[in-house]
Amino acid sequence: MMRLPFYLLSPEADMANLNRYDRQIKLSEVGFEGQQKIHQAKVLVIGLGGLGCPAAQYLAASGVGHLGLIDHDVVNITNLHRQILYAEKDVGQPKVIVAKSVLEALNSEIKVTAYVEPLTVENAVALIAEYDIVLDGTDNFQTKYLINDACLLADKPFVGASIYKYQGQLSVFNFRGGPSYRCLYPHHHLTDNNNCEETGVLGVLPGILGTMQAAETLKMILDIGAVLHGKLKFIDVLAQSDQTILFERSEEQIKLIKERPLQLETIICELKEKNKIYLDVREIFEQPQIEDKQVIHIPVSQLTERLDAIPTNEKVYVFCQSGRRSKKAVAYLTEAHGFDNLLDAGSVESILK
Amino acid sequence: MMMIKVKYFGAIAEVTGVSEEVLVLEAVDSSVQKLSAFCLQKYPQIGNLSFQVAVNQKISSNTELSENDEVAFLPPFAGG
C-alpha cells in the first residue's frame, strides 16, 4: 500500500494541502475517506492521445496516487487540436515524458510513471497487474483487443472509449464479472483501423469521452454511483444525442480468451484485385499487415540489397502506408536500376477491399 | 406487413446516407437476420464493415422482430 500524505491521516494537520481537494471532499459520497481511496488508487492510462490526455489530467487533478502512462509515440503538430497536455514546444518529444512533466507540475503529491513503449503481448499482463484500473485511450482495434484480453487475464476492469468523427462510444469492461469487449464485439473484419489521422475528428469529442472515462474511473475507485458496465453509451455531438445499448457477458468469449495464449488480433485484409502482383515497401511493423502470395514485402531501406526479389517480367504495383514512399520507390527503382514494369499504387488503403 | 425503425451509426450511416429510417418488412420475414440480409441487399457496402445489431436498445443477433421494434446497427469505433 502506498504511504499516505500526512494530511490524510490527520485532516487538521495541513489545511493548505487539504484545500486543493476541498470541493470534492465536500461531496458527502467522497469525504476524507473517499479522498484517501483516490490517493491509494493506481490507474494505468494506455495511449496518451485525444482520450488519454484529458482523462489523465482530471485523474491527476483529483489526486489519483499513482498514474501509469504508456505510449510509444511522439507529439506531432496535428495532435495539438485535441491532445491538450501538449504545447507547440513539445513537438517531437515522447508523449508520456511530456505528459508526466505536465501532470507533476499540476499535482506534485502524486506519482506518475511513464513508459515510452508500446503495449505488447509480452508486457501487457504484467504491466496491467501492477494497477487497479486501466483506461483505454488507444486508437486501434488490435490494441483494444489486447487490452481487453490482458485485463481479463489480470482480472482488472478497464474503461473503454473510442471515437469516429462526431460520435463516441463508452463502456466499462471486465468490471466485477461483467462483460468484456469481446462480448460486445466478438470479431471484426476490418480493412483498416480508421483512426483519427485518416478520418478527421472534432477536437472536443475525445475531450468529452476522455473526461467521461475519468468519471467512470473515479466512480469505481470511490465505489459510488452506477458504473457503466454491460452498457454501451453512444454519443453524437452533432445531433447532441445519446443512446445506451445493453449487452451481456458471453461465457463462450470469456472461455476463449482464458484458454489461449495472449495474442494479437489478426486484421484480415482482402486485396481488391486478385491477379495483380504488389510490392509492399512499408516497414514490417506497419499495420495492417497483408499476408498474401500476391504481395512481395521489401521495406524501402532494404530495396537496394533485395532487387532480385522484384519480378521484371510482369507489372508490379508498389504501395506503402500513405503513398509517399511508394512514389519515391518507383522513381528510384526505375531511374537507378532500370525497372520498366513498376507502377505506383499509392496507399495500402487504396488497394484493399 | 410490419414497420421497423432502423438506426445507423458511424461509418454505416455514411453508407446508408441516413441516420435512421422506417423499413417495411413482410411479417413472415421477421428475424434480425432477415432484416440484416435485407439491409445488406439495400446497402451492399455495409458488408465491408463490422457491426453489432441491437433490438430495442439491447444487443441481440437472434431475435424475432415485432411491429414498431427499433433496430440499431452499431459499428465498433477505433479512434482515440
Interface residues (C-beta under 8 A of the other chain):
Chain A: G47 G49 G50 L51 G52 D136 G137 T138 D139 N140 F141 K144 A161 S162 I163 Y164 K165 Q167 G168 Q169 L184 Y185 H187 H188 H189 L190 T191 N193 N194 N195 C196 T199 V201 P206 L232 F234 A239 Q243 T244 I245 L246 F247 E248 K353
Chain B: K7 F9 G10 A11 S19 N48 L49 S50 Q52 A54 Q57 K58 I59 A72 L74 P75 P76 F77 A78 G79 G80
